[in-house]
C-alpha cells in the first residue's frame, strides 16, 4: 500500500482504502445514534456473575514464551522474555473525560494498577476515552516515571508533554523502533480519532506488532555464523495488537510483513448498530477473518468486549459469536483464548 495515502492534504489523517469512502458521513450521523440510544429498547446489562474475574498470573514470561493477562476491554498486560508491555491502559471505573459520568465497568480492572509488575512500555492505539485515559496515564507515570516508554501513532507527543511525560515514541504506519531486543512496529488500522469536537482525525490511529529484533549480520564472525550454537536461544514470540479497527485490507500485509504471529489481540465488540459501527469496529466474524488474513497462526485473544456498554449489542454476545465464528472457520479450538477479566494465557515457552 501507499505509505502516505493515510495523510490528508490538510494535515489530518484518513483511511486510505476504497471501502472507507463514506466513513466520515456515517460519523456525521451520530445524533441519530444518540437518539436511538436514548429511546430504543436494548439488551440488559450482564447480571452479577455472568462476567466472573480470575486471579491473574503475573510471573515473568517463560523462555521463548509469552504471558498475556486481559485486564478488560483493550487493556492487556503482556510479559515477553525481557520485556513487559501494556496495551491501551485504562484502569478508571468509567471511560469518560470525567470520573463521575459515562459508561461504568461491569467488572473492575484486574489486576489493580498497584499490583502491576515493572512495565517497560505502553502501546497506544488511538485517543478515544476507552483507550487513552488521562487518569491512568498520570498514575502510571507517577509509578514508573521515565522508565516507561509510550509508543503512539503520530500526533500524541504534545498531549503527553502537557502531563509531564516526555519519553514518547511517535511512529507513522510501518514505522518502527527497537526496545530491549524487540522491534516495535506501528501497523495500519481502519478507525478514526477525536477527543474534542474540533479535533477529528488530527491524531493517527494504529495497531502494533512486537517481533524479535533481527540480528545484525555484521556482528557475526564467519566462524560463529557457520557453526550451530551449542545451546541456541529459542526465538522470542511474535505479537500483533490490532488496536481498534473496522475490517481493513491491510491485515494480510501485516501478516506477510511481520508474521506469523504467536499471539494476536483482536477486537470483537462494539459493532451495533451495524450501519453506523461498520466504519470503526469489526463484528466477531470479521475479527476471526482478520486473524486468518494476518496468517491464522498461534493464539487469538479477543478484546474490546464485555467491559463497558458502549454500543447496542448485548455485551455478552461478542463472546458467543466469536466462538461460533471460530468453529465455522474450522480453526483449532485450542487457538482461541476467550479470557475472563484478569485471566492469563501462556503461549509457547519451554
N, C-alpha and C positions, 0 to 999 in steps of 0.2 A: 504494500500500500504506500501511497504518497505520505512521507513522514511529516509533511507540513500541512496537509489538507484540513486538519482539525483547527488550524489557526485562521480565524476570520479576519477580513481586512481591517475591521475597526478595533482590533486588539483583543477582542473576546475570543471564546473558543466555541466550537461546534462539532456535531457528529458528522463525519465526512461521507457516510455511506448513503447510497440511494434510498435505502429503506428508512433512513432517518428524516427524509423530507416530510414536513408537516409536524414534526415533534413540537416545535415552538407553538404552533397553532393549538395543539392539544393542551399544552401547559396554560395557554391563554384562556382556556375554558374552566379554570379552577373554581370559578364561582358556581358553576353547575354542580360540580362535585361537592362543594361545601354545602349547597342546599340539599342535595341528596343525603349527605352525611347527617344533617340536622333532622330531616323529615322522613328518611327512609326507615324501613324495618330490617335490621341487620342481625346476624347471628350473635348470640350472647357471648360474653367473656368466658374463658375457661373457669370451671369450678375448682376450688382448692383441691389439690391432689392430682389434677389432670396434667400438671406440669411439675412433677417432683424434681427436686435438685439432688445432685450427687456430691459426695466429698471429692474434691479434685486431687489428682496425683501431681505434686509439684516437684518431684525429684528431677534431677538433670536427665537429659536425653541419653539413651544408651548409645554406644559407639555405632556410628553409621545409621542411627535411627532418629526418630522424632517423636515428641510427645505434644499433643495439642489438646488444650482444655477449652471447651466452649463456655465462655463467661455469660454470653447472651447476645442475641441479635448478630451484629457483625464483629463483636469483640471476642477475640481468641487470644490465649496465651500459648505461644509456640516455643518449645525448647528443642533446639538443634544442638549437635555437638559443638560446643564453644560459642553458641550464640542463642540469646533469649530475646524474643520479639513479642510485641503486642500489635494486633490489628484494630484499627478504629476504636480506640478505648473510650467507653462510656460507662462510668460507674454511677452516675446520677440516677435517682429514682424516676425522674421524668426526662424525656427527650424534648427539651424546650429551652428557649432563651432565658427563662426564669425558673427558679426551683419550686414554685408553688402552683404552676399551671402546666397543662399539656398532658399527653399520654403517660400513664403511670405503669410501672413494671408489673407484670404478673408474678414474676419471681425475682427476688433480689439478686444482684450480681454476685456470682460465686467463682473464685474466692473473693473475699473482701480485698479492697485495694491495699490495705495494710499488710496482708498476708502474702503479697507477691514476692517472688524471689527477685534478685537484681535483674533489671531489664536493660538490655543494650540498645534497643532501637524500637521505634514505633513506625508502622506502615499505615499511612493515612490515605484513604481513597478519595474523599471529597468533603465539602464543607457543610452538608446538611446536618441538622441538630442531632439526628440519631446516629451520627458518625463522628462529628467533631464537637466535643463538649468542653467548653472552657473551664468548667468546674473540675472535671477530671484532668484536663491538661495542666491546670495550675497545681493540683495535688501531686501529679506525677513529677512535675518539675521541682516541687518542694522536696520530694523524697530522693530523686535521682540526680537532679541538677544537670551539670554539663556532661555527666557520664552517659546521658541518654541522647541518642541521635534521632531526630524526627525526619523521616523520609516523606516528602509530599510531592504531588504534582506541581505544576507551575502556578505561581500566584499567591503563595501562602506565607512567604518569609516575613512580610510586614505584619500580618496578623499575629504571628508568634513573637516577633520583636516587641510588639506592644505589651506583651505579657512577660517580657524579660528573658525570652528564650532565643538564643542565637545559633544553637547547634542544629541547623536546619539544612537538609539537602533537598533542594528543589530540582525535580527532573521532568523533562518532557517525555512523551511516549517514546519508548525504546531507549531512552537514556538510562545510564547505569552508574553505580558507584560500588566500591568494594568496602567491605567491613568484615574484619576478623575471619578472612578466608572464604567469604561468600560474595557473589555478585548480587546486588540488589537492583532489579530491573523494573522500570516503570512500564506497565503494559496497557494497551488500549482497552477502553470500555465504552459502552454507549449509555450516557447518562446526561446530567446537567448539574449546575451549581447555583446556589443563591442562599444568602443568609439575611439579606435586606431587600426591600422591594426594588432598589436601584442597582443591585449587584448581580444580576443574572449573567451567568457564564463568564464572569470576569476572572474566575479561577478554573483551572483544569480539573478533570476527574480522571481516575485511572484504576487499574488493578496493579498487582505486584507479583513478580516472580523472584524467588530466592534460590540460587543454584550455586554449587561449589565454584570457587574461582579457578580458572584454568591455570595449570602450572606453566610457568614461563620456560619455554624450551631453552632459552639462553642460559638458564640456571643449571641445566643438567649437563654433566660431562658425558662425552661419548661412551665412556665405560659404564657409568651408572645407568644411562638410559638403555644400554644394550643388555644389561643383566637384570633379571627379575629380582625385586626386593625380597629379602629373606622373610620379612613379616610385613607384607604390603598393607597399607592403611586402606580400609574399605571406603568406598566413595560416600560422601555425605549425601543425605536425601535432597531431593528437589521439591520445591513447594510453589504452588500457584494460589494466590489470594485474588479472586476475581473482582473484588471490590463490590460496587453496586452497579448493576448493568442490566439493560434490556438485552434481547438477543442481538448478537454482534458478529458480523462476518470475520472479525479479526481473531476469533477464538482458535481457528485452525492454524493461523500463522503463529500465534503464541505457542501452541504446542510444537509446531515444527521448528521454531527457533530455539526454544528453551526447554522443551520436554525431552523424554517422557517424565511426567511428574509422579513422585511417590505419594503426594498428598495434594488435594485440590479443595479449596474452600469456596463453595459456590452458593450464591444467594438463591433462595427458593420461595420467598414470601413477598407480601405486599403487592399483589398483582390485580386486584379488583377495585373499581370496575375496569374491565379489560380495555375498553375503548380509550380510556384515559391513561392507564398504567402501562400499556404495551410499549410506550416510548421510554420507560425508565426502568421497569422491573420485569424479570422473567417469570413465567409460570414454572411449576415443578417439572413439567415435561420438557420445557425449553432448557432448564438447568441441567437435566440429565443429558440432553442433546449437546449442550455446551461442554460438559465433561467429556463426552465422546469425541467432539470436534477437536478438543485440545489434546487428544491422544488416548483417552479412555483407559489410562493405566493407573495403578495404585489405588488409593483410598479417596473417596469423596466424602467430605463433611458438609452437609447442608447448613447454611447460616441464613440470617436475616429472616427469622420467623419466630413465633411463639414467645416474644418478649414484651412488645407493646402492641396495642391495637392502633395500627397506622392506616389501614385500608379496610375494604368492605368484606373481605372473605372471613370465614370462620378462622380464628387464629390457630386452630389445630389442623385445619385442612391441608396446609403445605406438607405436614408430616405424612399424612395418609396418601396424598397424591404423589409424593416423591417415592415412597415405597412402591406404589403401583407402577409408576413410570419406569423405575429401575427394573422391576420384574418384566415388564412388557418389552424392554430393550434387550432382554436376555443377558444382562450383566451378572457377574459373580455376586451372589448375595453377601459374601464377606467383604466386598469392596465398598459397601455403603455404611457409613458410620453416622447414624442419626442419633446424636448425643442429647442427653439431658443437660440442663443447666448445671455447670460445674463438672460435668463428666469429662474424663480424659481418655483419649485413644492413643496408643503407642503404635507407631508404624515402623517396621523394619527393626534393625538393631541386631546385636549379637556379635 
